[in-house]
Amino acid sequence: MVNRPPETFDPDYVATLRKILDIAVEQIAQENRTPATKAKMAQTIVRRAADGVTDANDLVLSAVRVGETRAA
């Protein structure tokens, strides 16, 4: 995997990450879909992407795992 620093996240890539977040949010329980939980899921996606993870399914699964527990 290639390390991808955040400064290389162009607008199209950010839009793709947003779509990944939307897909992940749809897969968690309705009661967990709070702004705090969504933010936690988004952070997970961005961190993993910055570490070089480019597989959308992997990013979705990581975010879903985090979203299974409601953030305070």
Backbone torsions as a table, in degrees:
resi	resn	phi	psi	omega
1	MET	NA	148.4	179.0
2	VAL	-100.0	132.4	176.7
3	ASN	-70.5	131.5	-176.2
4	ARG	-120.6	98.0	-178.5
5	PRO	-64.2	148.9	-177.2
6	PRO	-54.0	-31.8	-178.0
7	GLU	-66.1	-11.0	177.2
8	THR	-94.3	6.2	178.7
9	PHE	-79.5	89.9	179.6
10	ASP	-73.0	167.7	-176.7
11	PRO	-54.7	-37.5	179.2
12	ASP	-65.9	-40.4	179.5
13	TYR	-67.9	-39.9	177.0
14	VAL	-61.5	-40.3	177.4
15	ALA	-62.8	-38.8	177.3
16	THR	-64.6	-43.2	178.2
17	LEU	-63.1	-35.9	177.4
18	ARG	-63.9	-41.8	177.3
19	LYS	-62.9	-39.9	177.1
20	ILE	-61.5	-42.7	177.2
21	LEU	-61.8	-45.6	179.5
22	ASP	-58.4	-42.9	178.5
23	ILE	-63.0	-43.9	-179.1
24	ALA	-64.8	-42.4	-179.3
25	VAL	-61.3	-37.6	179.0
26	GLU	-63.2	-18.4	-175.7
27	GLN	-97.5	1.2	177.7
28	ILE	-106.2	163.5	-179.4
29	ALA	-60.2	143.4	-179.1
30	GLN	-53.3	-41.6	-177.3
31	GLU	-68.4	-14.8	178.0
32	ASN	-92.5	-3.7	-175.2
33	ARG	-82.4	56.2	178.6
34	THR	-93.2	160.7	176.7
35	PRO	-56.7	-38.3	-179.7
36	ALA	-66.4	-41.5	179.3
37	THR	-67.4	-42.2	178.4
38	LYS	-62.0	-39.3	178.6
39	ALA	-64.1	-41.5	178.4
40	LYS	-63.1	-40.2	178.5
41	MET	-66.7	-42.2	178.9
42	ALA	-62.0	-41.7	178.0
43	GLN	-60.5	-40.8	179.0
44	THR	-62.2	-45.7	-179.9
45	ILE	-61.6	-47.0	-177.5
46	VAL	-65.8	-42.5	178.5
47	ARG	-61.4	-45.9	-178.9
48	ARG	-66.0	-40.1	177.8
49	ALA	-63.9	-40.4	178.3
50	ALA	-65.3	-27.7	176.8
51	ASP	-80.4	-2.0	175.3
52	GLY	104.6	1.2	178.0
53	VAL	-72.9	123.5	-178.4
54	THR	-118.2	-8.9	-179.6
55	ASP	-74.4	118.1	-176.9
56	ALA	-60.1	-41.3	-179.9
57	ASN	-62.3	-40.4	178.2
58	ASP	-63.8	-42.7	179.2
59	LEU	-65.2	-41.2	177.9
60	VAL	-62.0	-49.2	-178.3
61	LEU	-59.9	-41.2	178.3
62	SER	-62.2	-43.8	-179.9
63	ALA	-67.6	-39.8	178.7
64	VAL	-62.3	-42.5	178.4
65	ARG	-57.7	-42.9	-179.9
66	VAL	-68.8	-37.6	-177.1
67	GLY	-75.9	-10.3	178.6
68	GLU	-66.7	-23.6	177.0
69	THR	-108.2	119.9	-178.1
70	ARG	-64.6	131.7	177.3
71	ALA	-78.1	148.7	-179.3
72	ALA	-72.2	NA	NA
